[in-house]
């Protein structure tokens, strides 16, 4: 399993205004790479570009050696990329198990789907206890687990995690980040899109800072934390 993602000089526009302006970065297979940036920096637009939801007007996105720039979203997912969306976005009137099974909709083998479901319920014992519960009645932290588990149901090589700390208590944020670390230890590549700089750098191998649609800085967590401009923007 690799999961290497290369983004080369990507420009993405809404209407005629470029939000991303020549973004280039590389997510090495098997690592946790973080993408830091304030609101409006272009982080979510980059996620949408990777998934084919807002295709770039210029530049290339290459996943494990295959150009996916202009592929439809379902083929990008089939290639091995999954996304945990900002704000979790569970299906509130479906049970926990039904939510999880939605994540494996492209898998045609019931046996494979059941095996993946069992593995995910082992990773998240709380979900196993509540597999028949409607997802909309669960706490924010539990819904975050459902969202992550649903993303894992397609057995991705690369997992895009968009703002996992959003709206969660400090305890649940810490729990979520521990889960992301455990996912990485299973060999899944993670691109972690976040504003919570302290927790994010603590689990990442490499990072990029996005500012006004451009990559403003990159390096190891130690290198990013030592840069004056990054410290002023994120550490106060």
VEXFINU-802047 format. One record per residue (C-alpha): residue in three letters; y, z, x. Coordinates in nm, 2 decimals, always signed. Example, Ala and Ser with C-alpha at 12.3 -4.5 7.8 and 13.67 -1.06 7.14 Angstrom:
2
ALA, -0.45, +0.78, +1.23
SER, -0.11, +0.71, +1.37
END
This chain:
236
UNK, +0.00, +0.00, +0.00
UNK, +0.34, -0.10, +0.15
UNK, +0.62, -0.12, -0.10
UNK, +0.89, -0.25, +0.14
UNK, +1.21, -0.37, -0.03
UNK, +1.47, -0.58, +0.14
UNK, +1.81, -0.65, -0.01
UNK, +2.01, -0.91, +0.16
UNK, +2.38, -0.98, +0.10
UNK, +2.35, -0.92, -0.28
UNK, +2.65, -0.98, -0.50
UNK, +2.61, -0.88, -0.87
UNK, +2.88, -0.94, -1.13
UNK, +2.96, -0.83, -1.48
UNK, +3.16, -1.11, -1.64
UNK, +3.34, -1.25, -1.33
UNK, +3.40, -0.92, -1.15
UNK, +3.17, -0.84, -0.86
UNK, +3.03, -0.49, -0.88
UNK, +2.81, -0.53, -0.58
UNK, +2.98, -0.70, -0.29
UNK, +2.74, -0.81, -0.02
UNK, +2.50, -0.52, -0.03
UNK, +2.22, -0.53, +0.24
UNK, +1.97, -0.25, +0.29
UNK, +1.60, -0.20, +0.36
UNK, +1.36, +0.05, +0.20
UNK, +1.06, +0.09, +0.44
UNK, +0.72, +0.12, +0.28
UNK, +0.58, +0.47, +0.25
UNK, +0.92, +0.64, +0.29
UNK, +1.17, +0.82, +0.06
UNK, +1.50, +0.63, +0.10
UNK, +1.80, +0.76, -0.08
UNK, +2.10, +0.58, -0.22
UNK, +2.41, +0.81, -0.24
UNK, +2.73, +0.73, -0.41
UNK, +2.98, +0.86, -0.67
UNK, +3.01, +0.73, -1.02
UNK, +3.12, +0.37, -1.03
UNK, +3.00, +0.30, -0.67
UNK, +2.74, +0.04, -0.79
UNK, +2.42, +0.25, -0.77
UNK, +2.29, +0.17, -1.12
UNK, +2.40, -0.19, -1.09
UNK, +2.18, -0.22, -0.78
UNK, +1.89, -0.07, -0.97
UNK, +1.94, -0.32, -1.25
UNK, +1.96, -0.60, -1.00
UNK, +1.63, -0.50, -0.84
UNK, +1.46, -0.49, -1.18
UNK, +1.60, -0.83, -1.29
UNK, +1.80, -0.67, -1.57
UNK, +2.13, -0.79, -1.42
UNK, +2.03, -1.06, -1.17
UNK, +2.24, -1.11, -0.86
UNK, +2.47, -1.41, -0.85
UNK, +2.41, -1.44, -0.48
UNK, +2.19, -1.29, -0.21
UNK, +1.81, -1.22, -0.20
UNK, +1.58, -0.93, -0.30
UNK, +1.25, -0.94, -0.13
UNK, +0.96, -0.71, -0.21
UNK, +0.66, -0.70, +0.02
UNK, +0.75, -1.05, +0.15
UNK, +0.79, -1.21, -0.19
UNK, +1.14, -1.32, -0.32
UNK, +1.18, -1.15, -0.66
UNK, +1.55, -1.22, -0.70
UNK, +1.52, -1.43, -1.01
UNK, +1.19, -1.32, -1.15
UNK, +1.18, -1.18, -1.51
UNK, +1.16, -0.81, -1.53
UNK, +0.80, -0.79, -1.65
UNK, +0.69, -0.99, -1.34
UNK, +0.89, -0.75, -1.11
UNK, +0.71, -0.46, -1.27
UNK, +0.37, -0.64, -1.24
UNK, +0.45, -0.69, -0.87
UNK, +0.45, -0.31, -0.82
UNK, +0.80, -0.17, -0.89
UNK, +0.85, +0.10, -1.15
UNK, +1.17, +0.28, -1.26
UNK, +1.24, +0.64, -1.37
UNK, +1.57, +0.57, -1.56
UNK, +1.88, +0.79, -1.56
UNK, +1.87, +1.04, -1.84
UNK, +1.48, +1.03, -1.87
UNK, +1.48, +0.82, -2.19
UNK, +1.15, +0.93, -2.34
UNK, +1.03, +0.79, -2.68
UNK, +1.11, +1.11, -2.88
UNK, +0.88, +1.03, -3.18
UNK, +0.58, +0.95, -2.96
UNK, +0.35, +1.22, -2.82
UNK, +0.34, +1.30, -2.45
UNK, +0.02, +1.10, -2.41
UNK, +0.16, +0.81, -2.61
UNK, +0.47, +0.80, -2.38
UNK, +0.25, +0.80, -2.07
UNK, +0.03, +0.52, -2.20
UNK, +0.33, +0.30, -2.27
UNK, +0.39, +0.31, -1.89
UNK, +0.05, +0.14, -1.84
UNK, +0.09, -0.13, -2.10
UNK, +0.03, -0.41, -1.85
UNK, -0.32, -0.27, -1.75
UNK, -0.59, -0.44, -1.96
UNK, -0.87, -0.21, -1.86
UNK, -0.90, +0.10, -2.09
UNK, -1.11, +0.26, -1.81
UNK, -0.84, +0.22, -1.55
UNK, -0.57, +0.34, -1.79
UNK, -0.78, +0.65, -1.88
UNK, -0.84, +0.73, -1.51
UNK, -0.46, +0.70, -1.43
UNK, -0.38, +0.92, -1.73
UNK, -0.62, +1.19, -1.61
UNK, -0.47, +1.18, -1.26
UNK, -0.12, +1.22, -1.39
UNK, -0.22, +1.51, -1.62
UNK, -0.37, +1.67, -1.31
UNK, -0.04, +1.63, -1.13
UNK, +0.15, +1.77, -1.43
UNK, -0.06, +2.05, -1.58
UNK, +0.22, +2.13, -1.83
UNK, +0.19, +1.78, -1.98
UNK, -0.19, +1.82, -2.01
UNK, -0.13, +2.14, -2.22
UNK, +0.12, +1.95, -2.44
UNK, -0.03, +1.60, -2.45
UNK, -0.02, +1.60, -2.83
UNK, +0.33, +1.73, -2.86
UNK, +0.62, +1.50, -2.96
UNK, +0.82, +1.42, -2.65
UNK, +1.15, +1.47, -2.83
UNK, +1.07, +1.84, -2.89
UNK, +1.02, +1.91, -2.52
UNK, +1.28, +2.07, -2.28
UNK, +1.48, +1.85, -2.04
UNK, +1.26, +1.95, -1.75
UNK, +0.94, +1.86, -1.94
UNK, +1.09, +1.53, -2.05
UNK, +1.16, +1.45, -1.68
UNK, +0.79, +1.51, -1.61
UNK, +0.70, +1.27, -1.89
UNK, +0.94, +1.01, -1.75
UNK, +0.80, +1.03, -1.40
UNK, +0.44, +1.03, -1.52
UNK, +0.51, +0.72, -1.74
UNK, +0.65, +0.54, -1.43
UNK, +0.33, +0.63, -1.23
UNK, +0.10, +0.49, -1.50
UNK, +0.15, +0.13, -1.37
UNK, +0.03, +0.24, -1.02
UNK, +0.35, +0.13, -0.85
UNK, +0.40, +0.06, -0.48
UNK, +0.77, +0.13, -0.52
UNK, +0.93, +0.39, -0.75
UNK, +1.30, +0.37, -0.83
UNK, +1.42, +0.71, -0.94
UNK, +1.77, +0.70, -1.09
UNK, +1.96, +1.03, -1.10
UNK, +1.67, +1.27, -1.14
UNK, +1.89, +1.58, -1.13
UNK, +2.12, +1.47, -1.42
UNK, +2.16, +1.74, -1.68
UNK, +1.89, +1.97, -1.53
UNK, +1.92, +2.33, -1.42
UNK, +1.91, +2.40, -1.05
UNK, +1.55, +2.54, -1.08
UNK, +1.43, +2.22, -1.26
UNK, +1.62, +2.00, -1.01
UNK, +1.43, +2.17, -0.73
UNK, +1.10, +2.13, -0.92
UNK, +1.18, +1.76, -0.98
UNK, +1.25, +1.69, -0.61
UNK, +0.93, +1.87, -0.51
UNK, +0.74, +1.63, -0.75
UNK, +0.91, +1.33, -0.58
UNK, +0.81, +1.45, -0.24
UNK, +0.45, +1.49, -0.36
UNK, +0.46, +1.13, -0.50
UNK, +0.57, +1.01, -0.16
UNK, +0.29, +1.19, +0.01
UNK, +0.05, +0.99, -0.21
UNK, +0.18, +0.67, -0.03
UNK, +0.42, +0.55, -0.29
UNK, +0.75, +0.43, -0.16
UNK, +1.05, +0.59, -0.33
UNK, +1.41, +0.47, -0.37
UNK, +1.60, +0.78, -0.48
UNK, +1.94, +0.71, -0.64
UNK, +2.14, +1.03, -0.66
UNK, +2.47, +1.22, -0.64
UNK, +2.31, +1.55, -0.55
UNK, +2.34, +1.51, -0.17
UNK, +2.19, +1.84, -0.05
UNK, +1.86, +1.82, -0.23
UNK, +1.84, +1.44, -0.17
UNK, +1.89, +1.45, +0.21
UNK, +1.64, +1.74, +0.23
UNK, +1.35, +1.51, +0.12
UNK, +1.46, +1.17, +0.24
UNK, +1.36, +0.98, +0.55
UNK, +1.66, +0.75, +0.55
UNK, +1.97, +0.70, +0.34
UNK, +2.25, +0.46, +0.25
UNK, +2.59, +0.55, +0.10
UNK, +2.74, +0.31, -0.15
UNK, +3.11, +0.30, -0.21
UNK, +3.30, +0.05, -0.42
UNK, +3.00, -0.19, -0.43
UNK, +2.95, -0.19, -0.05
UNK, +2.72, +0.00, +0.19
UNK, +2.97, +0.24, +0.36
UNK, +2.72, +0.43, +0.58
UNK, +2.35, +0.44, +0.66
UNK, +2.11, +0.65, +0.88
UNK, +1.88, +0.94, +0.89
UNK, +1.97, +1.25, +0.68
UNK, +2.09, +1.42, +1.00
UNK, +2.31, +1.12, +1.09
UNK, +2.46, +1.10, +0.74
UNK, +2.53, +1.47, +0.73
UNK, +2.70, +1.46, +1.07
UNK, +2.95, +1.18, +0.97
UNK, +3.29, +1.30, +0.89
UNK, +3.36, +1.06, +0.61
UNK, +3.03, +1.14, +0.44
UNK, +3.09, +1.51, +0.48
UNK, +3.43, +1.49, +0.33
UNK, +3.31, +1.28, +0.04
UNK, +3.00, +1.48, -0.05
UNK, +3.00, +1.82, +0.12
UNK, +3.36, +1.92, +0.05
END
